[in-house]
Amino acid sequence: MFIQKTLKNEIICHGTGLHSGRKICMTMRPAETSSGITFRRVDLPNGSEIKATSLNVSDTTLATTLGTNGTRVATVEHLLSAFFGLGICNAHIEIDSFEIPIMDGSALPFMELIECAGIEAQDRPKNCLVITRPISVSDGDGEAMLLPSSRFEITYTIDFPHPVIGRQSYHMVFGRERYAAEISQARTFGFLKEVEVLQAKGLALGGSLKNAIVLDDEKVINKEGLRCSDEFVKHKILDAVGDLSLLGMPIIGHFVAYKSGHRLNNLLLRSLLMDESRYQVIDHIDELEGLRGEMDRLSKAVRYEERVFQY
């Protein structure tokens, strides 16, 4: 966890843009230590480099969009989720469109590409952010919070008035193997009537049954069905991992969400960074070992189990 990693080799990806329907070419390259994840639009004559940070999030409508100096890159969350899942913290991405290709609507194709390129450990430790005091944000009936814990945990609850989805909750202690096996293949989803409205507005033009779960009023209309019964909540976790990776360092804490989304996820990170009393940044495993006992004590004091299941 504490060693920086990058790609071993360059790799090129071709796919379709979810909203534009355009064919997109994306190149992922190794990057130097401590450079982070950066994007550059090669289709623009003076495309600015965009660093993947929470403060560079410019829009959270339908997806997470990064932007600086008038240049934007949209739908970054699935790719960032794959990078985080594999421990990649430094990479440079060049793309010839304003959005990342949607692939199959999950992070799995990106993980497979990254593994084909290879992963290289670098000679510098990475910082980690330890949550020392709870912090939460809310919007209507949605809520997202970070609570003290001695490890990175995620508990996510969704609630949709649809017979196939309904209320789903999922908890996981984050790890590379578990992310790859349980989260990475969960696809994005949408409702047929909403897709039709979006396409009438010139959006979701690249959306299809090949890159999303689509539901009518009663059922999933994809012939192959679901990859797992709780694919919906697992995809929300996939998105959240990508959004939380914009902090620029792994979190040691418990992320708890109820009907959250890209906007609340980003608001939580921004609120956290504005209050240094709620976290501590460490850069060595020995520091974490020294804090584990205190984090366990704090997590019990918060009694987050009652917060999670009171909804």
FENURMO-V40832 format. One record per residue. N is the residue number from 1. SS is DSSP state (A for helix, B for strand, O for the rest). PHI is phi in radians with two decimals (NA if undefined). Layout:
# FENURMO-V40832
n->N ss->SS phi->PHI
n->N ss->SS phi->PHI
This chain:
# FENURMO-V40832
n->1 ss->O phi->NA
n->2 ss->O phi->-1.70
n->3 ss->B phi->-1.85
n->4 ss->B phi->-1.16
n->5 ss->B phi->-2.41
n->6 ss->B phi->-2.44
n->7 ss->B phi->-1.31
n->8 ss->O phi->-1.45
n->9 ss->O phi->-2.42
n->10 ss->O phi->-1.26
n->11 ss->B phi->-2.52
n->12 ss->B phi->-1.92
n->13 ss->B phi->-2.22
n->14 ss->B phi->-2.08
n->15 ss->B phi->-2.89
n->16 ss->B phi->-1.96
n->17 ss->B phi->-1.35
n->18 ss->O phi->-1.04
n->19 ss->O phi->-1.61
n->20 ss->O phi->-1.43
n->21 ss->O phi->1.32
n->22 ss->O phi->-1.36
n->23 ss->B phi->-1.37
n->24 ss->B phi->-2.15
n->25 ss->B phi->-1.97
n->26 ss->B phi->-2.25
n->27 ss->B phi->-2.03
n->28 ss->B phi->-1.89
n->29 ss->B phi->-2.23
n->30 ss->B phi->-1.07
n->31 ss->O phi->-2.44
n->32 ss->O phi->-1.20
n->33 ss->O phi->-1.03
n->34 ss->O phi->1.09
n->35 ss->O phi->-1.56
n->36 ss->O phi->1.34
n->37 ss->B phi->-1.66
n->38 ss->B phi->-2.25
n->39 ss->B phi->-2.12
n->40 ss->B phi->-2.47
n->41 ss->B phi->-1.49
n->42 ss->O phi->-1.45
n->43 ss->O phi->-1.48
n->44 ss->O phi->-1.86
n->45 ss->O phi->-1.07
n->46 ss->O phi->-2.25
n->47 ss->O phi->-1.09
n->48 ss->O phi->-1.22
n->49 ss->B phi->-1.33
n->50 ss->B phi->-2.01
n->51 ss->B phi->-1.52
n->52 ss->O phi->-1.38
n->53 ss->O phi->-2.34
n->54 ss->A phi->-1.09
n->55 ss->A phi->-1.34
n->56 ss->A phi->-1.67
n->57 ss->B phi->-1.24
n->58 ss->B phi->-1.87
n->59 ss->B phi->-2.77
n->60 ss->O phi->-2.25
n->61 ss->O phi->-1.40
n->62 ss->O phi->1.28
n->63 ss->O phi->-2.87
n->64 ss->O phi->-1.68
n->65 ss->B phi->-2.02
n->66 ss->B phi->-1.79
n->67 ss->B phi->-2.75
n->68 ss->B phi->-2.58
n->69 ss->O phi->0.90
n->70 ss->O phi->1.44
n->71 ss->B phi->-1.77
n->72 ss->B phi->-2.35
n->73 ss->B phi->-2.39
n->74 ss->B phi->-1.84
n->75 ss->O phi->0.99
n->76 ss->O phi->-1.54
n->77 ss->A phi->-1.14
n->78 ss->A phi->-1.23
n->79 ss->A phi->-1.13
n->80 ss->A phi->-1.10
n->81 ss->A phi->-1.09
n->82 ss->A phi->-1.11
n->83 ss->A phi->-1.00
n->84 ss->A phi->-1.13
n->85 ss->A phi->-1.04
n->86 ss->O phi->-1.74
n->87 ss->O phi->1.40
n->88 ss->O phi->-1.41
n->89 ss->O phi->-2.04
n->90 ss->B phi->-2.27
n->91 ss->B phi->-2.85
n->92 ss->B phi->-2.09
n->93 ss->B phi->-2.03
n->94 ss->B phi->-1.92
n->95 ss->B phi->-2.49
n->96 ss->O phi->-1.80
n->97 ss->O phi->-2.70
n->98 ss->O phi->-1.55
n->99 ss->B phi->-2.45
n->100 ss->O phi->-1.29
n->101 ss->B phi->-1.04
n->102 ss->O phi->-1.39
n->103 ss->O phi->0.97
n->104 ss->O phi->-1.74
n->105 ss->O phi->1.56
n->106 ss->O phi->-2.18
n->107 ss->O phi->-1.69
n->108 ss->A phi->-1.03
n->109 ss->A phi->-1.05
n->110 ss->A phi->-1.18
n->111 ss->A phi->-1.08
n->112 ss->A phi->-1.15
n->113 ss->A phi->-1.12
n->114 ss->A phi->-1.09
n->115 ss->A phi->-1.17
n->116 ss->A phi->-1.16
n->117 ss->A phi->-1.21
n->118 ss->O phi->1.63
n->119 ss->B phi->-2.09
n->120 ss->B phi->-2.11
n->121 ss->B phi->-1.27
n->122 ss->B phi->-1.89
n->123 ss->B phi->-1.66
n->124 ss->B phi->-2.50
n->125 ss->B phi->-1.25
n->126 ss->O phi->-1.80
n->127 ss->O phi->-1.29
n->128 ss->B phi->-2.23
n->129 ss->B phi->-1.87
n->130 ss->B phi->-1.74
n->131 ss->B phi->-1.33
n->132 ss->O phi->-1.89
n->133 ss->O phi->-2.47
n->134 ss->O phi->-1.09
n->135 ss->B phi->-2.52
n->136 ss->B phi->-2.54
n->137 ss->B phi->-2.37
n->138 ss->B phi->-2.54
n->139 ss->B phi->-2.72
n->140 ss->O phi->1.15
n->141 ss->O phi->-1.74
n->142 ss->B phi->-1.59
n->143 ss->B phi->-2.62
n->144 ss->B phi->-2.43
n->145 ss->B phi->-2.57
n->146 ss->B phi->-2.15
n->147 ss->B phi->-2.15
n->148 ss->O phi->-1.06
n->149 ss->O phi->-2.83
n->150 ss->O phi->-1.53
n->151 ss->O phi->-2.66
n->152 ss->O phi->-1.59
n->153 ss->B phi->-2.12
n->154 ss->B phi->-2.32
n->155 ss->B phi->-2.23
n->156 ss->B phi->-2.25
n->157 ss->B phi->-2.22
n->158 ss->B phi->-2.10
n->159 ss->B phi->-2.66
n->160 ss->B phi->-2.05
n->161 ss->O phi->-1.35
n->162 ss->O phi->-2.38
n->163 ss->O phi->-1.06
n->164 ss->O phi->-1.48
n->165 ss->O phi->-1.72
n->166 ss->B phi->1.09
n->167 ss->B phi->-1.75
n->168 ss->B phi->-2.30
n->169 ss->B phi->-2.23
n->170 ss->B phi->-2.59
n->171 ss->B phi->-2.16
n->172 ss->B phi->-2.60
n->173 ss->B phi->-1.57
n->174 ss->O phi->-1.20
n->175 ss->O phi->-2.78
n->176 ss->A phi->-1.01
n->177 ss->A phi->-1.16
n->178 ss->A phi->-1.22
n->179 ss->A phi->-1.04
n->180 ss->A phi->-1.09
n->181 ss->A phi->-1.39
n->182 ss->A phi->-1.93
n->183 ss->A phi->-1.94
n->184 ss->O phi->-1.03
n->185 ss->O phi->-1.58
n->186 ss->O phi->-1.26
n->187 ss->O phi->-1.61
n->188 ss->O phi->-1.12
n->189 ss->B phi->-2.46
n->190 ss->B phi->-2.77
n->191 ss->B phi->-1.83
n->192 ss->A phi->-0.91
n->193 ss->A phi->-1.13
n->194 ss->A phi->-1.29
n->195 ss->A phi->-1.06
n->196 ss->A phi->-1.10
n->197 ss->A phi->-1.16
n->198 ss->A phi->-1.09
n->199 ss->A phi->-1.17
n->200 ss->A phi->-1.15
n->201 ss->O phi->-1.63
n->202 ss->O phi->1.47
n->203 ss->O phi->-1.96
n->204 ss->O phi->0.95
n->205 ss->O phi->-1.24
n->206 ss->O phi->-1.73
n->207 ss->O phi->-1.28
n->208 ss->O phi->-2.76
n->209 ss->O phi->-1.23
n->210 ss->O phi->-1.49
n->211 ss->O phi->-2.31
n->212 ss->O phi->-2.86
n->213 ss->B phi->-1.47
n->214 ss->B phi->-2.08
n->215 ss->B phi->-2.07
n->216 ss->O phi->-1.56
n->217 ss->O phi->-1.20
n->218 ss->O phi->-2.21
n->219 ss->O phi->-2.66
n->220 ss->B phi->-1.37
n->221 ss->O phi->-1.66
n->222 ss->O phi->-1.12
n->223 ss->O phi->-1.08
n->224 ss->O phi->-1.38
n->225 ss->O phi->1.28
n->226 ss->O phi->-1.57
n->227 ss->O phi->-1.37
n->228 ss->O phi->-2.78
n->229 ss->O phi->-1.13
n->230 ss->O phi->-1.87
n->231 ss->A phi->-1.07
n->232 ss->A phi->-1.15
n->233 ss->A phi->-1.21
n->234 ss->A phi->-1.17
n->235 ss->A phi->-1.19
n->236 ss->A phi->-1.08
n->237 ss->A phi->-1.17
n->238 ss->A phi->-0.97
n->239 ss->A phi->-1.04
n->240 ss->A phi->-1.11
n->241 ss->A phi->-1.06
n->242 ss->A phi->-1.10
n->243 ss->A phi->-1.14
n->244 ss->A phi->-1.21
n->245 ss->A phi->-1.12
n->246 ss->A phi->-1.21
n->247 ss->A phi->-1.14
n->248 ss->O phi->1.56
n->249 ss->O phi->-2.78
n->250 ss->B phi->-1.09
n->251 ss->B phi->-1.79
n->252 ss->B phi->-1.81
n->253 ss->O phi->3.03
n->254 ss->B phi->-1.95
n->255 ss->B phi->-1.55
n->256 ss->B phi->-2.12
n->257 ss->B phi->-2.35
n->258 ss->B phi->-2.28
n->259 ss->O phi->0.91
n->260 ss->O phi->-1.56
n->261 ss->O phi->-2.80
n->262 ss->A phi->-1.03
n->263 ss->A phi->-1.15
n->264 ss->A phi->-1.17
n->265 ss->A phi->-1.04
n->266 ss->A phi->-1.24
n->267 ss->A phi->-1.08
n->268 ss->A phi->-1.08
n->269 ss->A phi->-1.13
n->270 ss->A phi->-1.11
n->271 ss->A phi->-1.13
n->272 ss->A phi->-1.07
n->273 ss->A phi->-1.16
n->274 ss->O phi->-1.46
n->275 ss->O phi->-2.29
n->276 ss->A phi->-1.19
n->277 ss->A phi->-1.29
n->278 ss->A phi->-1.77
n->279 ss->B phi->-2.65
n->280 ss->B phi->-2.41
n->281 ss->B phi->-1.69
n->282 ss->B phi->-2.20
n->283 ss->O phi->-2.35
n->284 ss->O phi->-2.60
n->285 ss->A phi->-1.03
n->286 ss->A phi->-1.12
n->287 ss->A phi->-1.14
n->288 ss->A phi->-1.15
n->289 ss->A phi->-1.04
n->290 ss->A phi->-1.20
n->291 ss->A phi->-1.64
n->292 ss->A phi->-1.00
n->293 ss->A phi->-1.05
n->294 ss->A phi->-1.18
n->295 ss->A phi->-1.14
n->296 ss->A phi->-1.09
n->297 ss->A phi->-1.12
n->298 ss->A phi->-1.16
n->299 ss->A phi->-1.14
n->300 ss->A phi->-1.23
n->301 ss->A phi->-1.14
n->302 ss->A phi->-1.21
n->303 ss->O phi->0.94
n->304 ss->A phi->-1.13
n->305 ss->A phi->-1.02
n->306 ss->A phi->-1.19
n->307 ss->A phi->-1.17
n->308 ss->A phi->-1.12
n->309 ss->O phi->-1.78
n->310 ss->O phi->-1.43
n->311 ss->O phi->-1.21
